[in-house]
Amino acid sequence: MLVALGENGIKTVEDLAGCATDDLHGWVEQTTGTPTRHAGVLDGFGLSREECGAMIMKARVRVGWTDESSPTQPAKTRTDSRRRQSFVPSRRP
């Protein structure tokens, strides 16, 4: 698996973190009525889309792009109170 990743330019954890699930698993493209299967880097290893996505998310946690407790949220890099304020429109009679 490591050889397959390296041969396709994925040589660091950060490279893996920058991948999309389709990059690893592959995808199907519908062109002119005929589906075309595009192989992913790890095609042939028997991994599911979910397993490929989990590998990517673990890499993103490792490099600090996301927080392990909430993998869908970006990691907090700094606190800026102006950014955290939400816009609440005032009610006018």
PyMOL Python script that loads the backbone (N, CA, C, O; Angstrom):
from pymol import cmd

cmd.read_pdbstr("""\
ATOM      1  N   MET A   1       0.833  -1.183   0.000  1.00  0.00           N
ATOM      2  CA  MET A   1       0.000   0.000   0.000  1.00  0.00           C
ATOM      3  C   MET A   1       0.880   1.250   0.000  1.00  0.00           C
ATOM      4  O   MET A   1       0.601   2.209  -0.719  1.00  0.00           O
ATOM      5  N   LEU A   2       1.940   1.237   0.806  1.00  0.00           N
ATOM      6  CA  LEU A   2       2.838   2.382   0.850  1.00  0.00           C
ATOM      7  C   LEU A   2       3.523   2.607  -0.492  1.00  0.00           C
ATOM      8  O   LEU A   2       3.738   3.746  -0.904  1.00  0.00           O
ATOM      9  N   VAL A   3       3.858   1.534  -1.157  1.00  0.00           N
ATOM     10  CA  VAL A   3       4.488   1.651  -2.480  1.00  0.00           C
ATOM     11  C   VAL A   3       3.517   2.294  -3.464  1.00  0.00           C
ATOM     12  O   VAL A   3       3.897   3.179  -4.231  1.00  0.00           O
ATOM     13  N   ALA A   4       2.261   1.847  -3.438  1.00  0.00           N
ATOM     14  CA  ALA A   4       1.250   2.415  -4.342  1.00  0.00           C
ATOM     15  C   ALA A   4       1.063   3.905  -4.081  1.00  0.00           C
ATOM     16  O   ALA A   4       0.956   4.692  -5.022  1.00  0.00           O
ATOM     17  N   LEU A   5       1.023   4.296  -2.812  1.00  0.00           N
ATOM     18  CA  LEU A   5       0.881   5.721  -2.480  1.00  0.00           C
ATOM     19  C   LEU A   5       2.096   6.498  -2.990  1.00  0.00           C
ATOM     20  O   LEU A   5       1.945   7.530  -3.644  1.00  0.00           O
ATOM     21  N   GLY A   6       3.283   6.007  -2.694  1.00  0.00           N
ATOM     22  CA  GLY A   6       4.511   6.693  -3.117  1.00  0.00           C
ATOM     23  C   GLY A   6       4.651   6.804  -4.619  1.00  0.00           C
ATOM     24  O   GLY A   6       5.094   7.835  -5.124  1.00  0.00           O
ATOM     25  N   GLU A   7       4.281   5.759  -5.343  1.00  0.00           N
ATOM     26  CA  GLU A   7       4.366   5.790  -6.810  1.00  0.00           C
ATOM     27  C   GLU A   7       3.410   6.812  -7.414  1.00  0.00           C
ATOM     28  O   GLU A   7       3.582   7.232  -8.559  1.00  0.00           O
ATOM     29  N   ASN A   8       2.403   7.209  -6.642  1.00  0.00           N
ATOM     30  CA  ASN A   8       1.427   8.184  -7.121  1.00  0.00           C
ATOM     31  C   ASN A   8       1.615   9.556  -6.476  1.00  0.00           C
ATOM     32  O   ASN A   8       0.694  10.373  -6.467  1.00  0.00           O
ATOM     33  N   GLY A   9       2.803   9.805  -5.939  1.00  0.00           N
ATOM     34  CA  GLY A   9       3.144  11.124  -5.422  1.00  0.00           C
ATOM     35  C   GLY A   9       2.663  11.415  -4.018  1.00  0.00           C
ATOM     36  O   GLY A   9       2.763  12.556  -3.567  1.00  0.00           O
ATOM     37  N   ILE A  10       2.146  10.430  -3.313  1.00  0.00           N
ATOM     38  CA  ILE A  10       1.686  10.623  -1.937  1.00  0.00           C
ATOM     39  C   ILE A  10       2.775  10.064  -1.040  1.00  0.00           C
ATOM     40  O   ILE A  10       2.782   8.878  -0.709  1.00  0.00           O
ATOM     41  N   LYS A  11       3.709  10.952  -0.646  1.00  0.00           N
ATOM     42  CA  LYS A  11       4.902  10.504   0.066  1.00  0.00           C
ATOM     43  C   LYS A  11       4.978  10.960   1.513  1.00  0.00           C
ATOM     44  O   LYS A  11       5.816  10.475   2.274  1.00  0.00           O
ATOM     45  N   THR A  12       4.117  11.882   1.898  1.00  0.00           N
ATOM     46  CA  THR A  12       4.112  12.350   3.287  1.00  0.00           C
ATOM     47  C   THR A  12       2.692  12.258   3.850  1.00  0.00           C
ATOM     48  O   THR A  12       1.722  12.087   3.111  1.00  0.00           O
ATOM     49  N   VAL A  13       2.598  12.373   5.158  1.00  0.00           N
ATOM     50  CA  VAL A  13       1.277  12.369   5.795  1.00  0.00           C
ATOM     51  C   VAL A  13       0.481  13.564   5.295  1.00  0.00           C
ATOM     52  O   VAL A  13      -0.731  13.470   5.103  1.00  0.00           O
ATOM     53  N   GLU A  14       1.159  14.689   5.083  1.00  0.00           N
ATOM     54  CA  GLU A  14       0.471  15.878   4.574  1.00  0.00           C
ATOM     55  C   GLU A  14      -0.054  15.641   3.151  1.00  0.00           C
ATOM     56  O   GLU A  14      -1.134  16.123   2.808  1.00  0.00           O
ATOM     57  N   ASP A  15       0.684  14.918   2.335  1.00  0.00           N
ATOM     58  CA  ASP A  15       0.193  14.561   0.996  1.00  0.00           C
ATOM     59  C   ASP A  15      -1.091  13.737   1.106  1.00  0.00           C
ATOM     60  O   ASP A  15      -2.050  13.968   0.370  1.00  0.00           O
ATOM     61  N   LEU A  16      -1.098  12.783   2.025  1.00  0.00           N
ATOM     62  CA  LEU A  16      -2.281  11.940   2.224  1.00  0.00           C
ATOM     63  C   LEU A  16      -3.448  12.777   2.745  1.00  0.00           C
ATOM     64  O   LEU A  16      -4.590  12.581   2.329  1.00  0.00           O
ATOM     65  N   ALA A  17      -3.165  13.702   3.649  1.00  0.00           N
ATOM     66  CA  ALA A  17      -4.215  14.567   4.206  1.00  0.00           C
ATOM     67  C   ALA A  17      -4.859  15.429   3.124  1.00  0.00           C
ATOM     68  O   ALA A  17      -6.030  15.791   3.237  1.00  0.00           O
ATOM     69  N   GLY A  18      -4.116  15.754   2.093  1.00  0.00           N
ATOM     70  CA  GLY A  18      -4.635  16.584   1.012  1.00  0.00           C
ATOM     71  C   GLY A  18      -5.428  15.830  -0.036  1.00  0.00           C
ATOM     72  O   GLY A  18      -5.915  16.433  -0.992  1.00  0.00           O
ATOM     73  N   CYS A  19      -5.565  14.536   0.124  1.00  0.00           N
ATOM     74  CA  CYS A  19      -6.297  13.719  -0.847  1.00  0.00           C
ATOM     75  C   CYS A  19      -7.805  13.784  -0.600  1.00  0.00           C
ATOM     76  O   CYS A  19      -8.264  14.092   0.500  1.00  0.00           O
ATOM     77  N   ALA A  20      -8.542  13.491  -1.638  1.00  0.00           N
ATOM     78  CA  ALA A  20      -9.983  13.274  -1.542  1.00  0.00           C
ATOM     79  C   ALA A  20     -10.213  11.760  -1.558  1.00  0.00           C
ATOM     80  O   ALA A  20      -9.357  10.999  -2.009  1.00  0.00           O
ATOM     81  N   THR A  21     -11.351  11.341  -1.072  1.00  0.00           N
ATOM     82  CA  THR A  21     -11.659   9.915  -1.058  1.00  0.00           C
ATOM     83  C   THR A  21     -11.571   9.329  -2.463  1.00  0.00           C
ATOM     84  O   THR A  21     -11.086   8.212  -2.640  1.00  0.00           O
ATOM     85  N   ASP A  22     -12.038  10.075  -3.460  1.00  0.00           N
ATOM     86  CA  ASP A  22     -11.973   9.592  -4.844  1.00  0.00           C
ATOM     87  C   ASP A  22     -10.537   9.339  -5.297  1.00  0.00           C
ATOM     88  O   ASP A  22     -10.292   8.442  -6.103  1.00  0.00           O
ATOM     89  N   ASP A  23      -9.583  10.125  -4.783  1.00  0.00           N
ATOM     90  CA  ASP A  23      -8.181   9.926  -5.154  1.00  0.00           C
ATOM     91  C   ASP A  23      -7.703   8.538  -4.752  1.00  0.00           C
ATOM     92  O   ASP A  23      -6.942   7.903  -5.482  1.00  0.00           O
ATOM     93  N   LEU A  24      -8.143   8.074  -3.609  1.00  0.00           N
ATOM     94  CA  LEU A  24      -7.695   6.765  -3.120  1.00  0.00           C
ATOM     95  C   LEU A  24      -8.576   5.622  -3.591  1.00  0.00           C
ATOM     96  O   LEU A  24      -8.072   4.566  -3.973  1.00  0.00           O
ATOM     97  N   HIS A  25      -9.878   5.821  -3.567  1.00  0.00           N
ATOM     98  CA  HIS A  25     -10.819   4.739  -3.864  1.00  0.00           C
ATOM     99  C   HIS A  25     -11.176   4.647  -5.347  1.00  0.00           C
ATOM    100  O   HIS A  25     -11.426   3.554  -5.856  1.00  0.00           O
ATOM    101  N   GLY A  26     -11.202   5.767  -6.033  1.00  0.00           N
ATOM    102  CA  GLY A  26     -11.633   5.801  -7.425  1.00  0.00           C
ATOM    103  C   GLY A  26     -13.049   6.336  -7.526  1.00  0.00           C
ATOM    104  O   GLY A  26     -13.702   6.594  -6.515  1.00  0.00           O
ATOM    105  N   TRP A  27     -13.519   6.502  -8.760  1.00  0.00           N
ATOM    106  CA  TRP A  27     -14.864   7.023  -8.969  1.00  0.00           C
ATOM    107  C   TRP A  27     -15.400   6.555 -10.308  1.00  0.00           C
ATOM    108  O   TRP A  27     -14.659   6.060 -11.157  1.00  0.00           O
ATOM    109  N   VAL A  28     -16.701   6.722 -10.477  1.00  0.00           N
ATOM    110  CA  VAL A  28     -17.365   6.358 -11.727  1.00  0.00           C
ATOM    111  C   VAL A  28     -17.893   7.636 -12.355  1.00  0.00           C
ATOM    112  O   VAL A  28     -18.578   8.426 -11.704  1.00  0.00           O
ATOM    113  N   GLU A  29     -17.569   7.828 -13.615  1.00  0.00           N
ATOM    114  CA  GLU A  29     -18.002   9.013 -14.353  1.00  0.00           C
ATOM    115  C   GLU A  29     -18.977   8.586 -15.444  1.00  0.00           C
ATOM    116  O   GLU A  29     -18.706   7.660 -16.209  1.00  0.00           O
ATOM    117  N   GLN A  30     -20.099   9.264 -15.503  1.00  0.00           N
ATOM    118  CA  GLN A  30     -21.111   8.968 -16.515  1.00  0.00           C
ATOM    119  C   GLN A  30     -20.847   9.857 -17.734  1.00  0.00           C
ATOM    120  O   GLN A  30     -21.063  11.067 -17.674  1.00  0.00           O
ATOM    121  N   THR A  31     -20.390   9.272 -18.823  1.00  0.00           N
ATOM    122  CA  THR A  31     -20.130  10.033 -20.051  1.00  0.00           C
ATOM    123  C   THR A  31     -20.869   9.388 -21.205  1.00  0.00           C
ATOM    124  O   THR A  31     -20.736   8.188 -21.447  1.00  0.00           O
ATOM    125  N   THR A  32     -21.630  10.166 -21.896  1.00  0.00           N
ATOM    126  CA  THR A  32     -22.398   9.723 -23.069  1.00  0.00           C
ATOM    127  C   THR A  32     -23.138   8.408 -22.823  1.00  0.00           C
ATOM    128  O   THR A  32     -23.167   7.525 -23.680  1.00  0.00           O
ATOM    129  N   GLY A  33     -23.730   8.299 -21.643  1.00  0.00           N
ATOM    130  CA  GLY A  33     -24.526   7.120 -21.343  1.00  0.00           C
ATOM    131  C   GLY A  33     -23.741   5.910 -20.893  1.00  0.00           C
ATOM    132  O   GLY A  33     -24.335   4.948 -20.406  1.00  0.00           O
ATOM    133  N   THR A  34     -22.430   5.920 -21.036  1.00  0.00           N
ATOM    134  CA  THR A  34     -21.615   4.788 -20.637  1.00  0.00           C
ATOM    135  C   THR A  34     -20.806   5.145 -19.393  1.00  0.00           C
ATOM    136  O   THR A  34     -20.013   6.087 -19.426  1.00  0.00           O
ATOM    137  N   PRO A  35     -20.991   4.417 -18.308  1.00  0.00           N
ATOM    138  CA  PRO A  35     -20.191   4.721 -17.115  1.00  0.00           C
ATOM    139  C   PRO A  35     -18.729   4.334 -17.311  1.00  0.00           C
ATOM    140  O   PRO A  35     -18.421   3.261 -17.830  1.00  0.00           O
ATOM    141  N   THR A  36     -17.840   5.220 -16.891  1.00  0.00           N
ATOM    142  CA  THR A  36     -16.408   4.976 -16.981  1.00  0.00           C
ATOM    143  C   THR A  36     -15.844   4.903 -15.574  1.00  0.00           C
ATOM    144  O   THR A  36     -16.011   5.840 -14.794  1.00  0.00           O
ATOM    145  N   ARG A  37     -15.186   3.815 -15.241  1.00  0.00           N
ATOM    146  CA  ARG A  37     -14.590   3.634 -13.916  1.00  0.00           C
ATOM    147  C   ARG A  37     -13.160   4.144 -13.941  1.00  0.00           C
ATOM    148  O   ARG A  37     -12.350   3.728 -14.769  1.00  0.00           O
ATOM    149  N   HIS A  38     -12.862   5.060 -13.012  1.00  0.00           N
ATOM    150  CA  HIS A  38     -11.508   5.589 -12.849  1.00  0.00           C
ATOM    151  C   HIS A  38     -10.929   4.987 -11.577  1.00  0.00           C
ATOM    152  O   HIS A  38     -11.488   5.154 -10.493  1.00  0.00           O
ATOM    153  N   ALA A  39      -9.832   4.302 -11.709  1.00  0.00           N
ATOM    154  CA  ALA A  39      -9.216   3.634 -10.564  1.00  0.00           C
ATOM    155  C   ALA A  39      -8.567   4.649  -9.640  1.00  0.00           C
ATOM    156  O   ALA A  39      -7.981   5.631 -10.095  1.00  0.00           O
ATOM    157  N   GLY A  40      -8.673   4.410  -8.348  1.00  0.00           N
ATOM    158  CA  GLY A  40      -7.992   5.232  -7.365  1.00  0.00           C
ATOM    159  C   GLY A  40      -6.611   4.672  -7.092  1.00  0.00           C
ATOM    160  O   GLY A  40      -6.265   3.586  -7.556  1.00  0.00           O
ATOM    161  N   VAL A  41      -5.829   5.418  -6.339  1.00  0.00           N
ATOM    162  CA  VAL A  41      -4.470   5.001  -6.006  1.00  0.00           C
ATOM    163  C   VAL A  41      -4.471   3.651  -5.298  1.00  0.00           C
ATOM    164  O   VAL A  41      -3.589   2.826  -5.537  1.00  0.00           O
ATOM    165  N   LEU A  42      -5.446   3.421  -4.433  1.00  0.00           N
ATOM    166  CA  LEU A  42      -5.497   2.168  -3.668  1.00  0.00           C
ATOM    167  C   LEU A  42      -6.505   1.176  -4.227  1.00  0.00           C
ATOM    168  O   LEU A  42      -6.936   0.260  -3.526  1.00  0.00           O
ATOM    169  N   ASP A  43      -6.878   1.357  -5.477  1.00  0.00           N
ATOM    170  CA  ASP A  43      -7.780   0.417  -6.128  1.00  0.00           C
ATOM    171  C   ASP A  43      -7.097  -0.946  -6.173  1.00  0.00           C
ATOM    172  O   ASP A  43      -5.914  -1.039  -6.501  1.00  0.00           O
ATOM    173  N   GLY A  44      -7.820  -1.978  -5.851  1.00  0.00           N
ATOM    174  CA  GLY A  44      -7.240  -3.311  -5.852  1.00  0.00           C
ATOM    175  C   GLY A  44      -6.821  -3.793  -4.475  1.00  0.00           C
ATOM    176  O   GLY A  44      -6.444  -4.955  -4.318  1.00  0.00           O
ATOM    177  N   PHE A  45      -6.880  -2.922  -3.471  1.00  0.00           N
ATOM    178  CA  PHE A  45      -6.544  -3.331  -2.115  1.00  0.00           C
ATOM    179  C   PHE A  45      -7.769  -3.765  -1.320  1.00  0.00           C
ATOM    180  O   PHE A  45      -7.648  -4.201  -0.176  1.00  0.00           O
ATOM    181  N   GLY A  46      -8.946  -3.645  -1.926  1.00  0.00           N
ATOM    182  CA  GLY A  46     -10.166  -4.093  -1.279  1.00  0.00           C
ATOM    183  C   GLY A  46     -10.670  -3.159  -0.184  1.00  0.00           C
ATOM    184  O   GLY A  46     -11.417  -3.590   0.694  1.00  0.00           O
ATOM    185  N   LEU A  47     -10.277  -1.893  -0.221  1.00  0.00           N
ATOM    186  CA  LEU A  47     -10.732  -0.929   0.781  1.00  0.00           C
ATOM    187  C   LEU A  47     -12.050  -0.304   0.353  1.00  0.00           C
ATOM    188  O   LEU A  47     -12.276  -0.057  -0.832  1.00  0.00           O
ATOM    189  N   SER A  48     -12.912  -0.051   1.322  1.00  0.00           N
ATOM    190  CA  SER A  48     -14.172   0.618   1.027  1.00  0.00           C
ATOM    191  C   SER A  48     -13.939   2.128   0.956  1.00  0.00           C
ATOM    192  O   SER A  48     -12.881   2.622   1.345  1.00  0.00           O
ATOM    193  N   ARG A  49     -14.945   2.855   0.452  1.00  0.00           N
ATOM    194  CA  ARG A  49     -14.863   4.326   0.432  1.00  0.00           C
ATOM    195  C   ARG A  49     -14.701   4.860   1.856  1.00  0.00           C
ATOM    196  O   ARG A  49     -13.951   5.807   2.095  1.00  0.00           O
ATOM    197  N   GLU A  50     -15.418   4.235   2.799  1.00  0.00           N
ATOM    198  CA  GLU A  50     -15.358   4.682   4.188  1.00  0.00           C
ATOM    199  C   GLU A  50     -13.964   4.477   4.778  1.00  0.00           C
ATOM    200  O   GLU A  50     -13.472   5.327   5.520  1.00  0.00           O
ATOM    201  N   GLU A  51     -13.336   3.366   4.454  1.00  0.00           N
ATOM    202  CA  GLU A  51     -11.983   3.107   4.953  1.00  0.00           C
ATOM    203  C   GLU A  51     -10.983   4.098   4.363  1.00  0.00           C
ATOM    204  O   GLU A  51     -10.094   4.577   5.067  1.00  0.00           O
ATOM    205  N   CYS A  52     -11.124   4.404   3.084  1.00  0.00           N
ATOM    206  CA  CYS A  52     -10.249   5.398   2.452  1.00  0.00           C
ATOM    207  C   CYS A  52     -10.465   6.775   3.075  1.00  0.00           C
ATOM    208  O   CYS A  52      -9.505   7.500   3.339  1.00  0.00           O
ATOM    209  N   GLY A  53     -11.718   7.129   3.307  1.00  0.00           N
ATOM    210  CA  GLY A  53     -12.023   8.405   3.938  1.00  0.00           C
ATOM    211  C   GLY A  53     -11.474   8.480   5.355  1.00  0.00           C
ATOM    212  O   GLY A  53     -10.992   9.529   5.784  1.00  0.00           O
ATOM    213  N   ALA A  54     -11.546   7.366   6.084  1.00  0.00           N
ATOM    214  CA  ALA A  54     -11.019   7.331   7.450  1.00  0.00           C
ATOM    215  C   ALA A  54      -9.501   7.517   7.463  1.00  0.00           C
ATOM    216  O   ALA A  54      -8.964   8.192   8.342  1.00  0.00           O
ATOM    217  N   MET A  55      -8.814   6.921   6.492  1.00  0.00           N
ATOM    218  CA  MET A  55      -7.362   7.100   6.396  1.00  0.00           C
ATOM    219  C   MET A  55      -7.017   8.570   6.187  1.00  0.00           C
ATOM    220  O   MET A  55      -6.091   9.094   6.806  1.00  0.00           O
ATOM    221  N   ILE A  56      -7.765   9.224   5.316  1.00  0.00           N
ATOM    222  CA  ILE A  56      -7.524  10.637   5.024  1.00  0.00           C
ATOM    223  C   ILE A  56      -7.792  11.484   6.263  1.00  0.00           C
ATOM    224  O   ILE A  56      -7.013  12.381   6.586  1.00  0.00           O
ATOM    225  N   MET A  57      -8.890  11.202   6.954  1.00  0.00           N
ATOM    226  CA  MET A  57      -9.229  11.982   8.147  1.00  0.00           C
ATOM    227  C   MET A  57      -8.189  11.786   9.247  1.00  0.00           C
ATOM    228  O   MET A  57      -7.854  12.742   9.946  1.00  0.00           O
ATOM    229  N   LYS A  58      -7.677  10.589   9.415  1.00  0.00           N
ATOM    230  CA  LYS A  58      -6.631  10.357  10.411  1.00  0.00           C
ATOM    231  C   LYS A  58      -5.372  11.133  10.059  1.00  0.00           C
ATOM    232  O   LYS A  58      -4.696  11.659  10.943  1.00  0.00           O
ATOM    233  N   ALA A  59      -5.056  11.204   8.780  1.00  0.00           N
ATOM    234  CA  ALA A  59      -3.896  11.989   8.347  1.00  0.00           C
ATOM    235  C   ALA A  59      -4.130  13.474   8.620  1.00  0.00           C
ATOM    236  O   ALA A  59      -3.212  14.179   9.038  1.00  0.00           O
ATOM    237  N   ARG A  60      -5.343  13.948   8.387  1.00  0.00           N
ATOM    238  CA  ARG A  60      -5.662  15.360   8.647  1.00  0.00           C
ATOM    239  C   ARG A  60      -5.571  15.694  10.126  1.00  0.00           C
ATOM    240  O   ARG A  60      -5.142  16.790  10.490  1.00  0.00           O
ATOM    241  N   VAL A  61      -5.972  14.759  10.986  1.00  0.00           N
ATOM    242  CA  VAL A  61      -5.822  14.962  12.430  1.00  0.00           C
ATOM    243  C   VAL A  61      -4.339  15.008  12.776  1.00  0.00           C
ATOM    244  O   VAL A  61      -3.904  15.865  13.545  1.00  0.00           O
ATOM    245  N   ARG A  62      -3.568  14.091  12.212  1.00  0.00           N
ATOM    246  CA  ARG A  62      -2.134  13.990  12.506  1.00  0.00           C
ATOM    247  C   ARG A  62      -1.388  15.281  12.165  1.00  0.00           C
ATOM    248  O   ARG A  62      -0.507  15.704  12.914  1.00  0.00           O
ATOM    249  N   VAL A  63      -1.738  15.909  11.035  1.00  0.00           N
ATOM    250  CA  VAL A  63      -1.041  17.139  10.639  1.00  0.00           C
ATOM    251  C   VAL A  63      -1.682  18.388  11.230  1.00  0.00           C
ATOM    252  O   VAL A  63      -1.197  19.498  11.014  1.00  0.00           O
ATOM    253  N   GLY A  64      -2.783  18.208  11.983  1.00  0.00           N
ATOM    254  CA  GLY A  64      -3.393  19.335  12.669  1.00  0.00           C
ATOM    255  C   GLY A  64      -4.404  20.116  11.859  1.00  0.00           C
ATOM    256  O   GLY A  64      -4.753  21.237  12.228  1.00  0.00           O
ATOM    257  N   TRP A  65      -4.880  19.555  10.768  1.00  0.00           N
ATOM    258  CA  TRP A  65      -5.872  20.247   9.950  1.00  0.00           C
ATOM    259  C   TRP A  65      -7.263  20.144  10.541  1.00  0.00           C
ATOM    260  O   TRP A  65      -8.100  21.016  10.306  1.00  0.00           O
ATOM    261  N   THR A  66      -7.526  19.093  11.304  1.00  0.00           N
ATOM    262  CA  THR A  66      -8.817  18.914  11.957  1.00  0.00           C
ATOM    263  C   THR A  66      -8.580  18.467  13.381  1.00  0.00           C
ATOM    264  O   THR A  66      -7.479  18.055  13.746  1.00  0.00           O
ATOM    265  N   ASP A  67      -9.619  18.553  14.172  1.00  0.00           N
ATOM    266  CA  ASP A  67      -9.568  18.155  15.568  1.00  0.00           C
ATOM    267  C   ASP A  67     -10.095  16.733  15.681  1.00  0.00           C
ATOM    268  O   ASP A  67     -11.119  16.406  15.080  1.00  0.00           O
ATOM    269  N   GLU A  68      -9.424  15.896  16.430  1.00  0.00           N
ATOM    270  CA  GLU A  68      -9.806  14.490  16.546  1.00  0.00           C
ATOM    271  C   GLU A  68     -11.200  14.313  17.135  1.00  0.00           C
ATOM    272  O   GLU A  68     -11.916  13.388  16.752  1.00  0.00           O
ATOM    273  N   SER A  69     -11.593  15.184  18.058  1.00  0.00           N
ATOM    274  CA  SER A  69     -12.903  15.045  18.678  1.00  0.00           C
ATOM    275  C   SER A  69     -14.036  15.389  17.726  1.00  0.00           C
ATOM    276  O   SER A  69     -15.163  14.926  17.906  1.00  0.00           O
ATOM    277  N   SER A  70     -13.749  16.191  16.725  1.00  0.00           N
ATOM    278  CA  SER A  70     -14.762  16.581  15.745  1.00  0.00           C
ATOM    279  C   SER A  70     -14.125  16.615  14.365  1.00  0.00           C
ATOM    280  O   SER A  70     -13.771  17.691  13.883  1.00  0.00           O
ATOM    281  N   PRO A  71     -13.967  15.450  13.707  1.00  0.00           N
ATOM    282  CA  PRO A  71     -13.217  15.382  12.456  1.00  0.00           C
ATOM    283  C   PRO A  71     -13.812  16.185  11.295  1.00  0.00           C
ATOM    284  O   PRO A  71     -13.131  16.404  10.292  1.00  0.00           O
ATOM    285  N   THR A  72     -15.066  16.627  11.411  1.00  0.00           N
ATOM    286  CA  THR A  72     -15.642  17.395  10.317  1.00  0.00           C
ATOM    287  C   THR A  72     -15.403  18.888  10.487  1.00  0.00           C
ATOM    288  O   THR A  72     -15.672  19.664   9.570  1.00  0.00           O
ATOM    289  N   GLN A  73     -14.900  19.304  11.654  1.00  0.00           N
ATOM    290  CA  GLN A  73     -14.652  20.711  11.917  1.00  0.00           C
ATOM    291  C   GLN A  73     -13.165  21.007  11.761  1.00  0.00           C
ATOM    292  O   GLN A  73     -12.337  20.187  12.158  1.00  0.00           O
ATOM    293  N   PRO A  74     -12.800  22.169  11.189  1.00  0.00           N
ATOM    294  CA  PRO A  74     -11.389  22.521  11.093  1.00  0.00           C
ATOM    295  C   PRO A  74     -10.791  22.755  12.478  1.00  0.00           C
ATOM    296  O   PRO A  74     -11.489  23.163  13.406  1.00  0.00           O
ATOM    297  N   ALA A  75      -9.513  22.496  12.604  1.00  0.00           N
ATOM    298  CA  ALA A  75      -8.832  22.721  13.875  1.00  0.00           C
ATOM    299  C   ALA A  75      -8.778  24.208  14.176  1.00  0.00           C
ATOM    300  O   ALA A  75      -8.679  25.037  13.271  1.00  0.00           O
ATOM    301  N   LYS A  76      -8.843  24.532  15.459  1.00  0.00           N
ATOM    302  CA  LYS A  76      -8.776  25.932  15.868  1.00  0.00           C
ATOM    303  C   LYS A  76      -7.326  26.383  15.817  1.00  0.00           C
ATOM    304  O   LYS A  76      -6.461  25.785  16.457  1.00  0.00           O
ATOM    305  N   THR A  77      -7.064  27.425  15.064  1.00  0.00           N
ATOM    306  CA  THR A  77      -5.706  27.921  14.952  1.00  0.00           C
ATOM    307  C   THR A  77      -5.488  29.168  15.789  1.00  0.00           C
ATOM    308  O   THR A  77      -4.395  29.384  16.312  1.00  0.00           O
ATOM    309  N   ARG A  78      -6.515  29.986  15.919  1.00  0.00           N
ATOM    310  CA  ARG A  78      -6.415  31.157  16.777  1.00  0.00           C
ATOM    311  C   ARG A  78      -7.813  31.614  17.128  1.00  0.00           C
ATOM    312  O   ARG A  78      -8.777  31.289  16.434  1.00  0.00           O
ATOM    313  N   THR A  79      -7.919  32.362  18.198  1.00  0.00           N
ATOM    314  CA  THR A  79      -9.210  32.869  18.625  1.00  0.00           C
ATOM    315  C   THR A  79      -9.323  34.314  18.191  1.00  0.00           C
ATOM    316  O   THR A  79      -8.480  35.141  18.538  1.00  0.00           O
ATOM    317  N   ASP A  80     -10.333  34.612  17.455  1.00  0.00           N
ATOM    318  CA  ASP A  80     -10.594  35.968  17.002  1.00  0.00           C
ATOM    319  C   ASP A  80     -12.058  36.259  17.290  1.00  0.00           C
ATOM    320  O   ASP A  80     -12.945  35.740  16.612  1.00  0.00           O
ATOM    321  N   SER A  81     -12.310  37.085  18.291  1.00  0.00           N
ATOM    322  CA  SER A  81     -13.686  37.320  18.733  1.00  0.00           C
ATOM    323  C   SER A  81     -14.541  37.931  17.628  1.00  0.00           C
ATOM    324  O   SER A  81     -15.754  37.721  17.611  1.00  0.00           O
ATOM    325  N   ARG A  82     -13.946  38.674  16.715  1.00  0.00           N
ATOM    326  CA  ARG A  82     -14.732  39.250  15.628  1.00  0.00           C
ATOM    327  C   ARG A  82     -15.268  38.176  14.705  1.00  0.00           C
ATOM    328  O   ARG A  82     -16.376  38.314  14.187  1.00  0.00           O
ATOM    329  N   ARG A  83     -14.529  37.130  14.489  1.00  0.00           N
ATOM    330  CA  ARG A  83     -14.976  36.047  13.614  1.00  0.00           C
ATOM    331  C   ARG A  83     -16.053  35.202  14.269  1.00  0.00           C
ATOM    332  O   ARG A  83     -16.919  34.663  13.579  1.00  0.00           O
ATOM    333  N   ARG A  84     -16.014  35.078  15.575  1.00  0.00           N
ATOM    334  CA  ARG A  84     -16.947  34.200  16.265  1.00  0.00           C
ATOM    335  C   ARG A  84     -18.311  34.834  16.479  1.00  0.00           C
ATOM    336  O   ARG A  84     -19.271  34.128  16.789  1.00  0.00           O
ATOM    337  N   GLN A  85     -18.421  36.138  16.323  1.00  0.00           N
ATOM    338  CA  GLN A  85     -19.706  36.790  16.510  1.00  0.00           C
ATOM    339  C   GLN A  85     -20.613  36.441  15.346  1.00  0.00           C
ATOM    340  O   GLN A  85     -20.200  36.478  14.187  1.00  0.00           O
ATOM    341  N   SER A  86     -21.843  36.105  15.663  1.00  0.00           N
ATOM    342  CA  SER A  86     -22.797  35.795  14.602  1.00  0.00           C
ATOM    343  C   SER A  86     -23.646  37.028  14.323  1.00  0.00           C
ATOM    344  O   SER A  86     -23.843  37.871  15.198  1.00  0.00           O
ATOM    345  N   PHE A  87     -24.133  37.120  13.131  1.00  0.00           N
ATOM    346  CA  PHE A  87     -24.977  38.235  12.735  1.00  0.00           C
ATOM    347  C   PHE A  87     -26.411  37.914  13.110  1.00  0.00           C
ATOM    348  O   PHE A  87     -26.967  36.901  12.686  1.00  0.00           O
ATOM    349  N   VAL A  88     -26.996  38.778  13.901  1.00  0.00           N
ATOM    350  CA  VAL A  88     -28.395  38.628  14.295  1.00  0.00           C
ATOM    351  C   VAL A  88     -29.112  39.902  13.852  1.00  0.00           C
ATOM    352  O   VAL A  88     -28.873  40.971  14.413  1.00  0.00           O
ATOM    353  N   PRO A  89     -29.979  39.800  12.863  1.00  0.00           N
ATOM    354  CA  PRO A  89     -30.671  41.014  12.396  1.00  0.00           C
ATOM    355  C   PRO A  89     -31.614  41.527  13.466  1.00  0.00           C
ATOM    356  O   PRO A  89     -32.264  40.754  14.169  1.00  0.00           O
ATOM    357  N   SER A  90     -31.675  42.839  13.576  1.00  0.00           N
ATOM    358  CA  SER A  90     -32.593  43.435  14.555  1.00  0.00           C
ATOM    359  C   SER A  90     -33.998  43.465  13.987  1.00  0.00           C
ATOM    360  O   SER A  90     -34.197  43.637  12.784  1.00  0.00           O
ATOM    361  N   ARG A  91     -34.951  43.297  14.856  1.00  0.00           N
ATOM    362  CA  ARG A  91     -36.354  43.315  14.441  1.00  0.00           C
ATOM    363  C   ARG A  91     -36.852  44.745  14.480  1.00  0.00           C
ATOM    364  O   ARG A  91     -36.701  45.449  15.479  1.00  0.00           O
ATOM    365  N   ARG A  92     -37.428  45.147  13.412  1.00  0.00           N
ATOM    366  CA  ARG A  92     -38.006  46.504  13.355  1.00  0.00           C
ATOM    367  C   ARG A  92     -39.513  46.395  13.263  1.00  0.00           C
ATOM    368  O   ARG A  92     -40.034  45.590  12.490  1.00  0.00           O
ATOM    369  N   PRO A  93     -40.223  47.203  14.048  1.00  0.00           N
ATOM    370  CA  PRO A  93     -41.686  47.138  14.010  1.00  0.00           C
ATOM    371  C   PRO A  93     -42.273  47.650  12.722  1.00  0.00           C
ATOM    372  O   PRO A  93     -43.493  47.652  12.558  1.00  0.00           O
TER     373      PRO A  93
END
""", "prot")
cmd.dss("prot")
cmd.show_as("cartoon", "prot")
cmd.util.cbc("prot")
cmd.orient("prot")
